[in-house]
């Protein structure tokens, strides 16, 4: 049984990745290791992948994906495999390709193609094991289409379309199995405040209350009480420091405490103690190394220390030991980094 122990809060360096990367994805596998996939490096879009072992704090290069991609999605399936979808391919073109990583064989295999090329989309693992992909852009359009991946048949099928076309939105699977999609871009640099719900049983979308602030390239985190915390992002005025809560029981949004720093393209991670850690991002006047904690019991933010690197378009994963692994990104000099660091919260599992 896991127990909680008290530790000093803080950031510390861990070993650097084998390759610098930005707009990559970080996924906690069922074996406790973290798989880093793709991203953009100094040579262009990357097909490279590597594994982080929290026990030894070492990185191991594993098999490349079949195609290079960045800004893709990565979802751990109920069978333990990892599904990656779409993203940017060849510097600009969105892709419709998808592939599977098998942690046991440590290899990649192509799986069914999506019905649309997609970048800036979202992917959500549903309670039945299927994966819902929504929105994004490609071929000059922003989509309201959605589709489902069945891991048993490895086939994509169209499902009900959203009421609103959107890209760079967020999607959260609620406790009742419905999926909340909010915000995003309708047109370039146009922030949406529209939110809607997908019911996997009926495959129908229904609108719910609007956000108090339109936003895109924000983050969303499902809290332990079932509410969804949305933070930051871009609006027409620039980066936001506002945050708000969605309550599924009432279908309403309420504003909560504002972050100390406006930020977009940051990460948010639910910690084992129920607090939320946000890291880095773009504040418009520069990239950030600041981090902060949201306490749902008080609705307030407190600073959580300074990372050793400024980072935007980085990735973060909660490890099985309760630490948070932050990797890669771009620093204030627009240099893509291979560095990684660990955040140790006040409580860790043992």
Number of C-alpha atoms within 10 A of each C-alpha: 4 9 8 14 10 10 11 9 13 14 21 12 15 17 15 18 22 16 18 21 33 27 25 28 27 26 21 21 19 15 11 15 18 22 24 25 27 28 28 24 23 13 7 15 25 25 18 24 22 19 23 22 15 17 9 9 10 14 19 12 15 17 14 18 22 16 17 21 32 28 24 26 24 24 21 20 19 15 11 15 19 20 23 24 26 29 30 24 23 14 12 12 16 24 23 19 22 23 20 24 21 14 18 9 8 12 14 19 12 16 19 17 18 22 15 21 21 31 28 25 27 24 24 22 20 19 15 11 16 19 21 23 25 27 28 29 23 21 11 6 14 22 23 18 20 23 20 24 23 15 19 9 9 15 13 20 12 16 18 17 18 22 16 22 20 30 30 25 27 25 26 22 20 18 14 10 16 19 21 22 25 29 28 32 26 22 13 8 14 15 24 24 18 21 25 20 23 22 15 19 9 9 15 14 21 12 17 19 15 18 22 16 20 22 32 29 24 28 24 23 22 21 18 15 10 16 18 21 24 25 27 30 31 27 22 11 6 17 24 26 18 21 24 21 24 23 15 18 8 9 13 14 21 12 16 19 17 18 22 16 20 21 32 30 26 26 26 25 21 20 22 20 15 16 17 21 24 24 28 30 31 26 22 14 9 14 23 25 19 21 24 20 23 25 16 19 8 9 14 14 20 13 15 19 16 16 22 15 21 24 31 29 24 28 26 25 22 20 22 19 17 21 22 21 23 25 27 31 29 23 21 15 9 12 15 22 23 18 20 22 21 22 22 19 22 17 19 20 16 11
